[in-house]
Amino acid sequence: MPALVLVVSLIGFGSLCRQSGLSIDFALISTAVMWALPGQIAFVELHSAGNAYLAIVLAVAMANARFFPMTATLMPLLRPGVRRKSWLYGLAHLVSFNSWVWTLRRSPELPVLARAPYYVAFVAVSFVAGMTGVAVGYVLAGVAPPSVALGLVFLNVTYFVLMLSDARRLPALLAVIAGAIGGPLLHLVSSDWGLLVTGVVGGTLAFLGTRIVRAPNG
């Protein structure tokens, strides 16, 4: 399922690149180097609009800021199964929401030394699926209406929400609920800052709510 979702989502990205006048080389290389669909979409949209490079870099960095906590929580699980510490840099580059959430889910069931091989196999399949989706989307751009191509991109976001909704940890559940309620409302207030504010406020409320619920007197 994660590989299928990546194929479909990145078909939309490949189509977006072609419609924006970018080459297939750019579509494939940016996917391999960045490996973060929200950041890639932000890059293409801002680049096509003629924004300054500094603004593009800052926007992509903000879109991909979630990788800091994701990598920090995942690498300690993989480190025992990695022979050389330098390999962790390569593994960190391939961290995605899919690999993060599935490795965290499966880690309690796997021997400590088997977690890194599981992660490598998972990201290898995901990477091939993603690159295939970009190429197919670029070639088929123009066949499907633009609204359909954009909808394929948002399928990835829908998948993220469903995966987090199925999480068994209280902070994740509270974050999804806060985002689902606050996201649409704050977007109406500011389409430019609504998403960012939703993430900060929703994550903070989820953190505080978890501490209150788990407090000894709560």
C-alpha positions as a printed NumPy array, in Angstrom:
array([[  0.   ,   0.   ,   0.   ],
       [  2.694,   2.613,   0.813],
       [  4.389,   1.929,  -2.534],
       [  1.1  ,   2.229,  -4.437],
       [  0.294,   5.527,  -2.743],
       [  3.753,   6.846,  -3.625],
       [  3.356,   5.851,  -7.267],
       [  0.004,   7.605,  -7.572],
       [  1.097,  10.704,  -5.618],
       [  4.311,  11.168,  -7.566],
       [  2.467,  10.691, -10.842],
       [  0.808,  13.955,  -9.874],
       [  4.196,  15.539,  -9.132],
       [  5.638,  14.418, -12.461],
       [  2.632,  15.915, -14.225],
       [  3.032,  19.146, -12.245],
       [  6.679,  19.444, -13.328],
       [  5.83 ,  19.068, -16.991],
       [  2.962,  21.551, -16.795],
       [  5.353,  23.99 , -15.126],
       [  7.779,  23.738, -18.039],
       [ 10.446,  21.796, -16.151],
       [ 12.421,  18.917, -17.652],
       [ 12.058,  15.269, -16.717],
       [ 15.669,  15.375, -15.508],
       [ 14.679,  18.028, -12.975],
       [ 11.643,  16.015, -11.884],
       [ 13.677,  12.858, -11.274],
       [ 16.756,  14.493,  -9.731],
       [ 14.738,  16.72 ,  -7.389],
       [ 12.817,  13.668,  -6.216],
       [ 15.985,  11.661,  -5.586],
       [ 17.797,  14.522,  -3.844],
       [ 14.909,  15.934,  -1.808],
       [ 12.664,  12.87 ,  -1.324],
       [  9.927,  14.942,   0.329],
       [  6.792,  15.582,  -1.712],
       [  5.495,  18.694,   0.146],
       [  8.885,  20.368,  -0.204],
       [  9.114,  19.364,  -3.86 ],
       [  5.698,  20.845,  -4.599],
       [  6.629,  24.067,  -2.794],
       [  9.856,  24.242,  -4.807],
       [  8.105,  23.824,  -8.162],
       [  5.291,  26.257,  -7.354],
       [  7.604,  29.007,  -6.067],
       [ 10.143,  28.483,  -8.856],
       [  7.423,  28.676, -11.505],
       [  6.097,  31.877,  -9.925],
       [  9.548,  33.474, -10.211],
       [ 10.221,  33.869,  -6.496],
       [ 13.701,  34.65 ,  -5.188],
       [ 15.966,  31.696,  -4.433],
       [ 16.213,  32.634,  -0.756],
       [ 12.421,  32.536,  -0.424],
       [ 12.339,  29.151,  -2.138],
       [ 15.017,  27.724,   0.166],
       [ 13.235,  28.991,   3.277],
       [  9.865,  27.65 ,   2.127],
       [ 11.292,  24.211,   1.333],
       [ 13.163,  24.13 ,   4.652],
       [  9.977,  24.943,   6.551],
       [  7.992,  22.338,   4.618],
       [ 10.593,  19.702,   5.453],
       [ 11.254,  20.698,   9.072],
       [  9.308,  17.635,  10.229],
       [ 12.267,  15.452,   9.276],
       [ 14.283,  16.645,  12.27 ],
       [ 12.126,  14.924,  14.928],
       [ 11.362,  12.   ,  12.622],
       [ 15.056,  11.277,  12.05 ],
       [ 15.909,  11.831,  15.704],
       [ 13.385,   9.183,  16.78 ],
       [ 14.189,   6.687,  14.027],
       [ 17.988,   6.56 ,  13.885],
       [ 18.453,   5.181,  17.441],
       [ 16.302,   2.193,  16.444],
       [ 18.429,   1.484,  13.37 ],
       [ 21.881,   2.142,  14.788],
       [ 22.438,  -1.292,  16.433],
       [ 22.001,  -3.012,  13.056],
       [ 24.381,  -0.711,  11.138],
       [ 28.03 ,  -1.708,  10.947],
       [ 29.432,   1.735,  10.167],
       [ 28.075,   4.891,  11.729],
       [ 28.684,   6.803,   8.465],
       [ 25.968,   4.706,   6.803],
       [ 23.414,   6.377,   9.06 ],
       [ 23.721,   9.537,   6.95 ],
       [ 22.507,   7.642,   3.903],
       [ 19.695,   6.043,   5.859],
       [ 18.686,   9.441,   7.25 ],
       [ 18.413,  10.902,   3.745],
       [ 15.79 ,   8.306,   2.824],
       [ 13.577,   8.965,   5.832],
       [ 10.003,   9.642,   4.75 ],
       [  6.668,   9.541,   6.48 ],
       [  6.077,   6.027,   5.133],
       [  9.406,   4.599,   6.24 ],
       [  9.213,   6.391,   9.585],
       [  5.746,   5.263,  10.588],
       [  6.106,   1.683,   9.344],
       [  9.53 ,   1.14 ,  10.899],
       [  8.301,   2.499,  14.226],
       [  5.303,   0.182,  14.045],
       [  7.269,  -2.935,  13.193],
       [ 10.298,  -2.323,  15.405],
       [  8.739,  -3.807,  18.582],
       [  8.106,  -7.049,  16.665],
       [ 11.575,  -7.263,  15.092],
       [ 14.915,  -8.281,  16.606],
       [ 17.139,  -5.269,  17.199],
       [ 19.589,  -6.258,  14.46 ],
       [ 16.79 ,  -6.834,  11.94 ],
       [ 15.367,  -3.308,  12.101],
       [ 17.948,  -1.689,   9.81 ],
       [ 17.593,  -4.385,   7.078],
       [ 13.801,  -4.025,   7.264],
       [ 14.115,  -0.256,   6.883],
       [ 16.54 ,  -0.537,   3.953],
       [ 14.279,  -2.974,   2.106],
       [ 11.238,  -0.795,   2.766],
       [ 12.838,   2.42 ,   1.516],
       [ 14.333,   0.654,  -1.52 ],
       [ 10.897,  -0.479,  -2.692],
       [  9.416,   2.934,  -1.878],
       [ 12.191,   4.768,  -3.744],
       [ 11.787,   2.696,  -6.901],
       [  8.012,   3.151,  -6.738],
       [  8.346,   6.911,  -6.274],
       [ 10.795,   7.418,  -9.138],
       [  8.599,   5.279, -11.379],
       [  5.593,   7.408, -10.501],
       [  7.444,  10.636, -11.381],
       [  8.495,   9.287, -14.781],
       [  5.025,   7.953, -15.609],
       [  3.363,  11.192, -14.509],
       [  5.724,  13.295, -16.609],
       [  5.16 ,  11.205, -19.727],
       [  1.387,  11.1  , -19.295],
       [  1.015,  14.804, -18.434],
       [ -1.699,  16.382, -20.51 ],
       [ -3.711,  13.186, -20.793],
       [ -5.528,  13.723, -17.503],
       [ -7.203,  17.045, -16.595],
       [ -5.129,  19.32 , -14.312],
       [ -7.634,  18.871, -11.482],
       [ -7.129,  15.094, -11.595],
       [ -3.331,  15.45 , -11.497],
       [ -3.606,  17.781,  -8.496],
       [ -5.956,  15.342,  -6.789],
       [ -3.376,  12.578,  -7.172],
       [ -0.864,  14.723,  -5.278],
       [ -3.291,  15.212,  -2.395],
       [ -3.889,  11.471,  -2.167],
       [ -0.549,  11.3  ,  -0.37 ],
       [ -1.775,  13.783,   2.253],
       [ -4.975,  11.769,   2.744],
       [ -2.879,   8.655,   3.283],
       [ -0.815,  10.463,   5.931],
       [ -3.946,  11.47 ,   7.827],
       [ -5.358,   7.941,   7.715],
       [ -2.077,   6.46 ,   8.957],
       [ -1.885,   8.907,  11.852],
       [ -5.548,   8.361,  12.676],
       [ -4.795,   4.671,  13.1  ],
       [ -1.956,   5.425,  15.51 ],
       [ -2.333,   3.973,  18.971],
       [ -0.418,   6.725,  20.722],
       [ -2.329,   9.555,  22.36 ],
       [ -0.13 ,  12.446,  21.063],
       [ -0.665,  11.372,  17.433],
       [ -4.424,  11.064,  17.889],
       [ -4.677,  14.477,  19.545],
       [ -2.519,  16.065,  16.837],
       [ -4.761,  14.653,  14.08 ],
       [ -7.892,  15.884,  15.829],
       [ -6.431,  19.359,  16.436],
       [ -5.269,  19.596,  12.824],
       [ -8.588,  18.404,  11.402],
       [-10.493,  21.038,  13.388],
       [ -8.031,  23.91 ,  13.246],
       [ -6.702,  23.455,   9.705],
       [ -9.818,  24.496,   7.729],
       [-10.644,  27.307,  10.163],
       [ -7.162,  28.846,  10.152],
       [ -6.946,  28.48 ,   6.36 ],
       [-10.011,  30.721,   6.097],
       [ -8.25 ,  33.287,   8.275],
       [ -4.987,  33.169,   6.282],
       [ -4.348,  30.961,   3.276],
       [ -0.626,  31.814,   3.449],
       [ -0.014,  31.104,   7.144],
       [ -2.938,  28.877,   8.088],
       [ -1.126,  25.582,   7.554],
       [  1.974,  26.648,   9.466],
       [ -0.042,  28.024,  12.388],
       [ -2.147,  24.856,  12.447],
       [  0.969,  22.723,  12.795],
       [  2.421,  24.821,  15.61 ],
       [ -0.839,  25.253,  17.527],
       [ -2.096,  21.713,  16.902],
       [  1.181,  20.108,  17.908],
       [  1.439,  22.253,  21.026],
       [ -2.134,  21.465,  22.094],
       [ -1.529,  17.746,  21.49 ],
       [  1.623,  17.869,  23.632],
       [ -0.058,  19.772,  26.46 ],
       [ -3.194,  17.632,  26.256],
       [ -1.128,  14.459,  26.562],
       [  0.67 ,  15.781,  29.632],
       [ -2.626,  16.726,  31.269],
       [ -4.236,  13.344,  30.564],
       [ -1.191,  11.432,  31.806],
       [ -0.655,  13.591,  34.88 ],
       [ -0.939,  11.668,  38.18 ],
       [ -3.948,  13.733,  39.224],
       [ -5.452,  13.804,  35.712]])
